[in-house]
Amino acid sequence: MKKGTKVIAADSSAEMKRLTQSHEHKKHWARWGPYLSERQWVREDYSADGDAWRFFPHEHARSRTYRWGEDGLAGLSDNHQRLCFSLVLWNGKDKILKERLFGLTNHEGNHGEDVKELYYYLESTPTHSYMKYLYKYPQAEFPYDQLVSESARRSRNEPEYELLDTGIFNEDKYFDVFVEYAKDGEDVDDVLIKITVHNRGPQDAPLHIIPQFWFRNTWSWFPEGEVQIPSLKKTGSVTIEAKHETLGDRWIHFEAGPKGAPEGPELIFTNNETNIQKLFCQPNKSDHVKDAFHEYVIGGNKGAINTKDHQGTKAAGVYKFDTVPAGGRVEVRVRMNRKRCGKEGVVQKEFEKVFKDRIKDLEEFYGNLAIADLPDDVSSIQRQALAGMLWSKQWYCFDQRAWRKGDPAGPPPPPERRDLRNKEWRHVYIDNILSMPDKWEYPFFAAWDMAFHAIPLSLVDPGFAKSQLDLLTREWYMHPSGQIPAYEWNFSDVNPPVHAWATLQVFRTEDRLFGKQDFLFLERVFQKLLLNFTWWVNRKDTQGNNVFEGGFLGLDNIGLFNRSEPLPNGATLRQADGTSWMAFFSLCMLHISLELAKRNPAYEDIASKFLEHFFHISDAMTYHAHGEEMSLWDSEDNFFYDSISWPGGHTQRLKTRSLVGIIPLFSVLSLDPEYLELFPGFTRRLEWFLNYREKNRPNNVFKKEDTKENGSFLLALVDQTMLRQVLKRVLDENEFLSPFGIRSLSKFHKENPLCMWMNNQEFRVDYLPAESDSGMFGGNSNWRGPIWFPTTYLVVASLKRFHYFYGSDFKVECPTGSGIMMNLEEVAWDIEIRLLALVRRDSQGKRPSNGGNEKADKDPYFKDLIPFYEYFDAETGKGL
C-alpha cells in the first residue's frame, strides 16, 4: 500500500458498518435487493430449435408463468426470489398495463435486440439500504406498434428507431416516476417503498399507480401437493399477510388514501399461474391467473380477480389518480416488514425519517470514496455509473439437468432439446445473485463481463466483487475439465481469460481502499484457475506449439469469419489475440504466485512454472511451419495479425488492423529488484531462462534494453521498438485513435476493406464506426470500429505498466503526426480523457453519447441523466 493512501475503515460510515455485518454474516443486509430481471421471458426457452425469442414472446409475458426467474419495472426481491415487488402503471390509454420494459427481439430490430424505454438507475448503496430509480412514462398511448413497424422498415445501414424518435415526449406530456427504497436502520427485513410521480406536461393527466407483490411460481412444475403453495391474503382494508414456507411471514402495509386518490388503494388478488385458456385454448387450472390485473384494471373484468376470499399468490394495491396536476406530483408509500400493522392505513410516522437517514448514509458512504475536487458533472457520472452496477445485480437460477428433462408436471420436452446446447454441462446448478451485463438486453451472465464488472464493484463492495470471481471457479459452474462457462446460450464458447487479472485487481483494490489483504480469496481462486489454465493449454493449443485458437473470444464479428465456428476447407486460425491472452494469463498467474509466495514458499516454484509458460508463448508469437517462418508479427506493417493455416502447410496472414493486434500490449509485467530479493529461487530461474534464450533463440523478443541497471526487468511480448511501432498506429487519428477512445478496428479499412473469397463466398471486413451491417452474433454486437470501454481500459492499464518501467524519458508522439511528445502515462491519461468525453458535457452542454438529441442534452429533466451503453460510435460518440 502506498504511503499516504486513505484507508476506509469498516466503521467509517453507517453503510460501511452494514456492509461489514453483511459480509461477516452477522446481519443479512443484502437479503432484499434489485434482483429481478428486466426481461425474463428470453430465458424461458423450452423450444426444439433454441429460438427463445419466438417461443416465448413479449405478448406472452403478462399471461404466462416463468420458471427460472421473474421480471418487473423497478423490481425488488429477496435473494432467492421467492417474494417479488414491482411497479405497475396505467395512463388510461395503453392497451396493456406497463408492468415491464418493452423492446425488440433479434428478429424485430434492424440491429438485433434493443430495449425501447427510458429508465435510469440513479442511486444505490452496496447493501441496497437506499436505492432510487427513474422511469419516464408517456401520457399518450405507448407506441408499441410504431416502434416495431418502423424498426422492421429500417435497414441495417440506418440508425435504430428509439422511443425519443417517435416524438411522444415532444410536448412534455409524460410522467417522471421515481421509485425509492429504504431499509430500516436495524431491521434487515423492514423495507420502505416510495413512489413519487411528477407530471411534466402542461395539462392534468390521469394515472393508475399499482404496487404489486407476488410469489415466484415454484409449485406448478411439480405434481400437485409436492410443493407447498405460499399465499398473499388480505388481513385489513389495506394490509396483506404474506406466508411462505422458507421465507417466513411478512406483512405489507399500503398507505391509505394519499392526496388525490381518496378511494385508494383497492387491494386485488389473483394467482401467479399461466392463462392456459388464452394462450393455448385449454382449460385453466386456476380460476384466477397471472394477467388478471390487466383484465380488471383495463377491461373492467371483476371476475378475473379473487373477490371471494381476497387471497392468492399475486396481489396489488390499486391507486387511481383521476388527475395528476400539470406540473404537480403525487406520492404512494408502501412498507413491507415482519410486523403486524399498528394503525390501519398509516405506514408509520417514522417513514420519512428512515428515508432521510438512509440518504444521509448514502452521501456519507460515497463522500468517503469520492476523488477530491471532481467537477459536479464528473462526480454525477461516477455516482450514476456505480448505481448502474449495483442495480444490475440479478438473481440467477439455472439447473441444467432440470432444463433438459423438462417440468415433471408438464409434457416432455421435444427430443431435439436434449442435444440443443450445453449438453456437456449437466453439472451446472446456479442459484446466486450475479452481476449482469444488462438486465433487459442480456439477462445472462457472461464470464469476461463478470470479471470486468468486479473492478468497479470492488470500489464500493469488495466482498461482492470477490464472490463473483469466486463463483465462476466453483464446481457447480466450472466444468470438470477446467473450462469456465462463457454464458448460458453456449457455456462451451470461450471468453478471454481475464479472470486472474480481475482477481488480482480486486485483491489490490481492497488492500488500497480498505486496508485488507484477503489472501484466502486470492489463493482459493488461484487454485481453481490452475485447472482453467491447464484446460486452455490442453484444449486450445491443438498442435502443442503454444499458439492458441481460442475461438471468438468475446470479440464477436471482429474477423473475416465467425470464429466460433469451424473455418471453411479445414483451415485453422492462429490467433494473435488468443495467444496474447494466454501470455497475459501467464503473467497474471505468475504475479499472483509471487503474492502467495510471500506467505507460502511453495508458490515460488509455481511462479517459475508460469514464467516458463510465458516465455514459450512469447517465443510462439514467431512460430515455424514446415521450415517456413510465419510470425504473428508482421515486420513490414509493424503490427500483429491472425494467420490462417491451410491443409497442406500453407500459411497466410489475415491483415485486419483490429484490436486483435493491440491485445499483445496487455502482456506486460515489471518486477523490481527488491521484489525479487524475496524469491531467490525464482530469480535464479529467471536469469537462467534469459541467458539460455539469448544463446538459443535467434529472434528474441526480450532484449537487453528491457532490463535496468538496478536489476529490475520487464516481461512483455513487445520490446521498445515494437511498442513504438504498434503505438504509432494506435495513436494515429486516421487509424485507431478516436476523439472518444480506441477504435476496435482501424479507420484504415474505411477505404481499404479486407476481402477474401472462399467456397464461392466473399468474406469481408469494413470499418463500421457504429452498428454492424451484418446479422453475425445477432447483429447488435459490433467490433468493427466502435469504442468499447473494457478493452480500452486494458490499453490504458498496460500503458501505465510500461510507463512504470520505462519512466518519463520514454516518449511517443500523441496523436501520431502532431509533433506532441508524451510519456506513456500522459498517453494513458489522454485516452482516459477521451473516454470520459463520451458522457461528459462538452463546451456546448452536449453529451456525445446522447447522439445529438436536443431534449436529452438540454431539457432540465433529461440533461443530468446519463445512460451507459455497451459500445459507442467511434466518430460521434453516440451510445449504441
N, C-alpha and C positions, 0 to 999 in steps of 0.2 A: 504494500500500500504506500502510495507516495506521501511524502511529508506534507502536512497541511490539508490533506484530504478530509472533507467533512464527513463524519460518520453519523448516520441516522440511528439513534438508539431505539430499542424495542419499546420504550415507554415515552417516546418523544411527542406523541400525539394520541388522542383517543382512538383514532383509526389504526395507528400502529399497534396499540395495545390489543385491539380486536384481532388484528392480523396475527399477532403473536399467539394469542389464545387459540385462534383457529388452527394454526399450524402445529401447535403443541397439543391439539385435541382436548383442550380444556373447555372450549365452547364452540359449538358448531355454527359459527357466524356465516359460513358460506352455504348453509342448507338451502336458503332461498336466493335465487338469482335470475338473470335474464336468459334462462336456459332453454326457452322454446326456440325452435327453428322459425324462420320466416317463410319457408316453403318446404313443407314436409312431403307433399304428395309425390315429388320426384324420387323420393327414396322408397316409396311403397310399390316396388316393382315385382309383380308376380307373372310377368309376361313370358311367352315362349321365346321371343326374339330379343329381349332386352330393351325394347323401345318403351321405356318408362313414361316418356312424355305423352304418348298416345294411350298407353294402358291406363294411366290414372291422370286425367287432365284436370285443369283448374276447375272446370264445371262440376266435377265430382267432389271437390274438396269440402264443400259445405254439407254434403249429404252422405259421405262415405267415411267410415271409421278407419283411422290409421292404426297400424300395429307397432311400428318401430319408432314412433315419436309423435309430437304434437306441434302445431304452429299457431301463430296468432299475432295480432297487432300489439306491439309494445309489451310482449308477453313476459310472464314470470312463472316459475315453477320451483318445486323442491328439486334436490339434486338427483333424484331417481324418477323425476317427472311422474309422480303419482297424482298430485293435485296441481292444476294449472289455472292461471288467470290470464285474461287478455281483454283488450278493449274492443267493443263493437260500436259502430257509428251508423246512423242513417240520416241523410239530409232530406228525406221526404220525396226524393226524385229518383234515386238509384233503383235499379231493378233487383239488386241483391244487397244484402247488408254488407257494410265494409267491415269484414272480420279479419281479413288477411291481405297482404300485399299482392298486387296483380303484376304480371309480367308475361313476356312471350317465351315460348319454348324454342328449342333448337330449330324446329320446322317453321316457326312463325316469324322469327326475327330475321332481318336481312343480314345480320351478323351473328346469328345464333341467339342464345338466351339473353334476356335483358329485362330487368325489373322496370316498371313504368309507374313509379311513385316518387313522391318527395317526402323523405323521412330522414331524421338526423339524430345521432347519438350525441347528446350534449354533455353529460356528466356521469361519472361513476367512481365510487371508491372501490378498492380491490375486494372488500368483503360485501360490496353491494349494500352497505348501510345507507347509502343515498345514491339514487340514480335519477336521471332526467332524460326524457325522450321527446322529440317533436315530430308530429305528423301533420302535413298540410292537406286538408280535406276540402275539395271543391264544393261549392254550394249548388252548382249546376250538376246535371246528371253526369256521372263519371264516364269518360269517352272510351269505354272498353272496345266497342266495335270499331271506332275510328282508329284507335291505336293498332288494332290487328290488321285492318284492311290497308291502311297506309303503309305499314311496315311490309306487308306482303307485296305491295306495288313497287317498293323501292328495290333497286339492285344492290349488289354488294359494293358497287363503286359509289353509292350515295351514303350520306350520313344516316345514323339511326334517327327515328322519329320519336321524340321524347314527350313527356307529359306537358312540359312548358311550351313545346312547339304547337300544341293543339290550341293555344290561346285561352284556355279555360281559366287562367289566372290573370288575364289582362286587366280586368276591371276590379281586381282585388276581392272578387266575390268568393271568398274561401274562409275556412276556419283554421286558425293555428291551434292545434290540440296538443297541449303539454301533458305528459304523463310523468308523475314523480312518485318515487318510492322512498320511504324512510323506515328504518328499523328502530325499535325501542333501544335505548342505551344499555339495557341489562338483559332483555329477553330476546333470544335469537329467533323466536317464533312469533314475535309481535311485529307484523308488517303493516304499515300505513300506506295507503294509496290515495293520491290526489290527482284529479283530472281537471285541468283548467283550460277552458275553451275561449279564445278571442275571436270575435267576428271582425275580420279585417276589411269587410266590404262596406259600401255606402248605404246599404239597406238592412232592415231587420230580416232575420232568416231563421227558420225552424231547424231543430236538431234533436235527434234522439241520442242520448249517451247511455250505453248499455255495458256496464262492467259485468263480465261473465266469469264463472268458475266452473270447472269440470274435472272429472277424473279421467285419466288416460284409460282407454279400454284395455284391460288385461284379462278379461273373462270370456269374451266372445270366441276366442280362438281355441277354446278347450271345451270338452263335454260339460254339459250343464251340471252345476254343483261342484265341479272340481276346484274352481277358484271362487273365493268369496267376493261378492259384488259390493263395492262401497256405496255410500249414499250421501246425498245432499238433501236436507229436509228443513222445511220452514218451521221455526220454533217461536216466532214472534212476527209482528207485522213487517219488520224489516231486518230480521235476523235469520240466519241459516246455520244449521249444525252440520258439519262435515264429519263423516265417520269412515275410517279406513283401517284395515287390518294391521298394517305395518306403520303407517304414518301417525295413527292415533286420531284423537278427536280435535277438531278446530271449530271455532265459531267465526262467522263472517257477519260483520255489522255494517249495514248501509246507513248513510246519513238520511234522515227523513226530511222530505220537503225542503231542499235548498231553494234559495230565492229564484223565482222564475219557473219552478216546477213543483207547485204545491201538491200535486197529486202523486208525486213520485216518492220513492220508487215502487213500481209494481214488481213483486217477485214472481218469476216464472220458472217453470221446471220442465225438463224433458230427460231423455237418456242419450248418452253418447253411443248410439247404435246406428248402423247403416240403414238408410232408407232403401231397402231392397226392392220394394214395390216400385219406387220412382225410377231407379236406375236399371233394374233387371227384370221388372214385371213379374215378380214373385211376391208371395205374402210376407209382410214384415213379421219379425219375431217379437217385436215390441210395439205397443200402441203408440209410443212416443219416441221419436227418432232424432237424429243429430240436427237436421235442418228445421226443427220445429220453430225456433225463434224467428227465422226468416219467414216461415209461413204465417206466423202470428203477427209480427210487427208490420210486415209489408202487406201480407194478404188478408189479415184480419181473421185468420182461421183459428178460433179459440180452441177447437177440438185437437189442434196439433200439440198443445201443451197440456201438462198434467194439472188440471184444476180440481181434481178429486181429492188427492191426499198431499198435493204440493210437495212432491219429492221426486228424486231421480238421480242421475249421475252427471247431470249438467244443469246449472242454474244461473240466473242473471237477475239484476235489478234494472228495470227499465225507467229511465228518467226522460220524460218527454217535455222538452222546452218548446213551447209554441213559438216563441221568438227569442233569439239571442240578439240583443240590441246592436244596431250598427255601431261599430267602434267599441262595443261593450264586451263583457265577459260573463261567463257562468262557471260554476265550480261544483264538482261532485267529490265526496270523500267516502272512502271505504276502509275498514280495518279488519284484519284477519289475525286472530290470536287463539290462545288456548283458554281464554276466559269467557265465561257466560256474560252476556251484556248486563250492564248496570241499568241505566235508564234507557228504555227503548228509543231508538231513533237518534240518539246522540252518540257520536263516535268518540266521545270522551274529550273533555275540555283541554287536556294537555296535547291534543293532536298537533296544533300549530307549533307548540313549543318543541315537540320532537323533531319536526321538520327544521325549525330554526337551529336546533342544536346539531343536527346531522350536517346541515350546510356549513355551519361553523367548523365542524370536524373535517369536512371536505377541504375547506380553504386552508386549514392548518396543515393537513397532510400534504397537499400539493405545494404549499408555501415552503415546506422543508425540502422538497425535491427541486424547486424552481432554480433555474440558472439565473444568476444575478443580472439585472439591467436588461432583460429581454424586452424589446418593444411589445406593447399591448397586443398587437396583431399576431406577432410570433408566439407569444405566450398563449393566446387563444387557440392557435393552430395546434400547439403541443397538447393542450388540455383536451381538445376535441379528438385528436388522434389517439390519445391514451383511453379516452372514453369509448371510442370505437373498438379498440382492442378488448376492453373489458365487457362491453355489451355483446361482443361476438363469441362469447362462450356459449356452448350448446350441449345439452345432454344428448349423448350419442349411444344408441343401442343397436347392436347387430350381433346376431347369433347365426353363424354361417350354416351350421347343421340344421337348425330350425328353419332357416330360409330355404334351404334346399328341399327339406321334407315337406314343407307347406304346413298349413294350420290343421291341427288334429280334428277340429270341428268342421272343417271345410272340405271341399273337393280336393283330390290330389292335384299337385301342380302339373303342368304339362311336362312330359318326359324330356323335352328339349332343354328344360331349365337345369337339369342335373349337370349338364356339360356346358352351360351357358357361359359362366365366368367364375373365377376363383375356386374351381373345383379342387385345387391343391391346398386350399386354405381352410380345411374343415375344422381346424383348431381354434379359429378366431371367435372370440366371445368378448364383446365390448359393452360396458355399462359404466360410462365415465362422462365427466364434464370435459369437453375438448374445445380447443381454440379453432374456430372455423375460418377459412379464407373469406367466406361470405355466407351469411345465414339464409339468403334467398337464392342467389345465382349458383352458389356452390356449397350447399349444406352437407358437404362430405369433408372429412379430414384429409389432408394431404401431407405427406411426410416432410418434404423440404419446406413447405409453407409453415408447418408447425414449428420447425427449427428456427425459421426466421422470426416467427411470432414471439418466440421465447425471449428474444433480445430486448424489445421494448417492454414486454411484460415483466422482465426482471427488474426494471426500474421501479415498478410500483408493487410487485408481488413476486419476489424471487421464489417463494415456495411453490406457487402455482406454475411458474415457468419451469422449475425443476421437475415438477410432476409430469408435465407434458413431454419433456425429453425422456424421462424415465419410462413412461408408459409404452412408448413405441418399441422399447427394447425388452418388454416383459413377455413372458411365454405365451400369453393369450393374444398378443399382437405379432411379435416376431416369429417368422417361420422357423421350424426346427433346423432348416438348412442355414439359418443366419440372415436371411433376407428380411429387411424391414418393409412392411406393406406400404405401397405407394399411395393408394387411395381406393375407396370402395369399388369404384367402377372397374378397376383392374389392379388388384393387390400386387400382381406379378410385374406390373410396369416398374420402371426404375427411375427414381428421383436422384438427383445429385447427392453424394454422401457428405452432407453438411452437418450431420448430427454431432460429430466430435467437435467441430469448430464451435457450434452453438453451445454445447455443454461447457466448453472452456470459457466462452464469453460470459455465460450466466454465472459460473463459479467466480470469475473475476469481478463481475458487477456487484455481486452480493458482498464480496470482500471489500470492494472500494466504497460502496454506499452504506453498507450496514455492518461492516467490520466482522463478518463471519466467513470463515473458510470451511465450507462443507465438503470435507474430503470423503466422507461416506458416500455422498451423492456422486462425486467425481469418480470414485472407484467403482461403484455399482454399475454406472452407465458404461464406463470404460470396459469392464469385464464382458458385457454383452456386445459391445462394439468390436471386440476381438473376433467374435463369431461373425459379425457382419463384414468385417474386413476380409476374413477368410472366404466368405461367400463371394465377395467381389473377385478375389484372386482366382477362385476355382471356377466360377461361372461366367465371368465377363472378360476373361483373358483366354480365349478359346485355343490359341496356339501357344500359350505359355511364354510369350515374348515380352510381357509387361506393357503391351499396347491394348487398350480396353475399348470394347464396343459400347457397352452401356445402354444403347437404345436412345429414346427421345430425350431422356434426362431432363424432363420438365420444360424443354425449350420448344415443344410442340412443332410448329411449322418453320423452324429456322433454316432447315436444309432443303435440298432438292427433293429428298424422298421423305416419306413417313418413316421416321427412324424407329418406330415401334413395331414395324412390320419387316419381314424378311425382304432383302433387296432383290431386285429383278436379276435373272440369269445366274443366280447362285453367288452373287458378289458379296464381299464382306467389307463393311465400313470400318476403317481405322480412325477412331475419333480423337481429335486433338483435345476436345473438352472432356471426354471420358477418361483419357489418360491423365490429363491435368487434374481432374477432380481426384483421381486416386493419389497423385503426388501430394495434393492438398490434404487429403485424408491421412496420408502417411505422416506428414509434418504435424498435423493436429494430434494424432495419436502419440507421436514422439514427444511432443510438448506436454501432453497430459502425463505420459510415463515419467518424465522428469519431475513433474509436480508431485506425483505419488511417490517417487523415489526419495523425496525429502523425508518421508515417514517410513518407507519400506524399501530397503536396498534391492529387493528382488526386481523392482520395476526398472532398475538401471539396465539390466540385461534386455528387458523388453524394449526400452528406448533404442538400444543398439540394433535390435531387430527391425524396428521401423526406419531407422537410419538406412539400413541396408535396402529395404524396400524402396525408399525414396531414391537412392542412387540408381537402383535397377530401372525404376520408372523414368528417371531423368535420362538415363542412357537410351531408353527405348523411344524417347521422342525423336531419336535418329535410329532407325532400325534397318536391317538388311533383309532383302528378299531375293533368293536365288542369285546371290552375288551382286545384285544391283542395289545400291543405297537409295532409299527413298525416305527422306526425312519429313516429319510433320512440320518442320520449319522450312520455309521457302526462302533461301538466301537471296533470291532475285527480288521478290516482293517484300522481303523482311517482315514476314508475318507467318503465323501458324495456320495451317489448313487441315481439314479432314482429308483422308485419302481413301480411295476405294480399290480393293484388291479383287481382280477378276480370276476366275478359274483358269489355271494355266500359268499364273505367276505375274501377269502384267499388273502394274500398279499405277494409279492415276490420281493426282491431287484434284480436289474439288475446291476451286479457288473462289470460295464465297468469303468475302470480307465481313465477318459477323462476330458476334460476341464469342463464338467458339474460339476464335483466335486471340481473344483478350484473356480468357479464363486461365491460360498458363501463368499470368501475372499473379494469380491468387496464391500460388505455392511459394511462399517466402517466409523464412523464419531466421531471425537474428539471435545468436547466442553470445552473451557476454562472458568474458574470462572469469569473473567472479562467480558466475552461474556454473561454469564448467568445473571450477575448483571443487565443487561439492561432489562431483561424479568423475573421479579419475579413471575408472574403468571405461566409462562411456567415452571420455576424452581420448584415451589411448586408441580405442576402436575407431573413432572418427579420424584421428591422424593417420592410422594405418590405411583406411579407405582412401583418403585424399592422396597419399603417396602412391598407393597401388594404382589408382585410376590415372594419375598423372603419367605414370610409366606405360600403362597398357591401353588406355583409351585414346585414340587419335583425335577424336572430335569432342573434346571435353568441354561441357557447358560450364562447369565450375572452373574459374580461373583464379590466379593469384590475386587479382585486383579485388576479389571478394573476401579477402582477409584483411585484418587491420594489424598495425604494429603492436597494439596492446593484446593481441591474441583472440579477439572476438572475430567471428566469421559469419557469413551469410549462406544459408541454404536456400537456393532458388532455382527455378527451371530456366531463368534467363540471366545472362551476365549483363554488365553495364551497357555494352554495345547493343545487345538485343533489346534491352529495356528501352534505350533511347529510340531505337528504330520502331518498336511497337508503339511507344507513346507518341511518336511523330504522327502516326495515323490516328491514334485515339484522340489526340488533342487538335486534330485538323477539323475545322468547322465545315469543310467540304466532304468530310468522311464521317467520323463518329461523334464529334463534339457538337452537341446541340445547345441552343440557348438554355435548355432545361435539363441537361444531364448528358448521359452517354447513350447514343442510339444503339439499338440491338443489332442493326445492320448498317453497313456503311452507305452513306449517301452516294458513293461512287456508283452503286448499282442502279441509281435512277437513270443514268444514261448508258450503263453497261450491265444489263441484266445477264445473269448466268443461265445458260440453257444447255440441256443435254437431251439427245434423243435416244430412247431405249425401247425396244419392242414396239416400234412404230408409235411411240407416245413421247410427247415433249414434256420434259421436266424443267421448271423454270423458277428462278428466284429474282424478284424485282424488289426495289426499295419501296416499301409501303409505310409511310410515317404514321399512319393512323390504323384503321381497321383492315383486316385481311380481305383479300378479294377471292379467297377460296373457302371451301367448306371443311378443310382439314381441321381436325380436332374441334368440330362444332362450329367453326367459322368465327369464333369470337375470342380467339387466343392468338395474338399476332406478335411474333418475334422478328418480323422483317422490317424493323425500323423504329417502333415506338420506344419510349423511355420506360424502363422497369426499375422501380426503387431497389429491390433486394440485390440484384446483380450490380447495380451502380454503387450501392453501399459497399459491396465487396471490393470493387475497384478502389473506392476511397480508402477503405481499411488497408488494402495492400500497398497503396502509395505511401501511407503513413508508416508502414513497417519498413519499406525500402528507405524512407527518409531517416528513420531511426538509425539505420546502419550507415548510410552514405553521408548523412549530415547536410548542412546548409550549403556546402560548396558544390554539391551535385545539382545542377540546374538544367532545365529544359525549356524550350520555347513554348509558351502557352498564351493564346492559341498559336498553333503552328503557323509560321509566316508573319506573325505580328511583331516580331522583334522584342517582345517582352519575355524576359527570362525569370523563371520562378524555380524555387526549390520544390521538392516533391510534396512537402506539407502544404505549401502555398497552392500547389496544383490541386491537392485534395480539397482544400478549403474553397477554391474556385468552383469545383464541381458541386460541393455541398450547397453553395450559394445558388447555383443554377437549379438544383433540385428544389430548394426552398421557394424559388421564384415561381414554381408551378402553382402553388397555393397561396402565396403571399400577395397582398395588394401591390400593384405597380404604381408608377407615378400618376397614372390617371384613375387610380382607385379600382382597377380591374384585377381580377384573379384569372390568370390564363387558363386554369383548369375549368373555369365556367364556360369556356368556348365562346366568349364574346356576347353571352346573353346579358342584355341590359338589365333585366329585372334581377337576375342573380347577383350582378355586380353592384347595382345602385340602390335597389329597393331597401328601405330601412329594416324590413322584416326578413330580408334574404341575405344582405351583404355580409353579415358576420357568420353565416352558416357555411361550413366547409365540408362538402362531401369528399371522401377519399376513394380513389379509383385504383384499379389493378395496374393499368398502364396508361400512358399519356402520349398524345400526338407530339412527335419529335420536333415538328415545325411550329406549331401554335401553342402547345402545352395543354390543349383541351383534354379533359378527363374522358377516358374511354371505358 
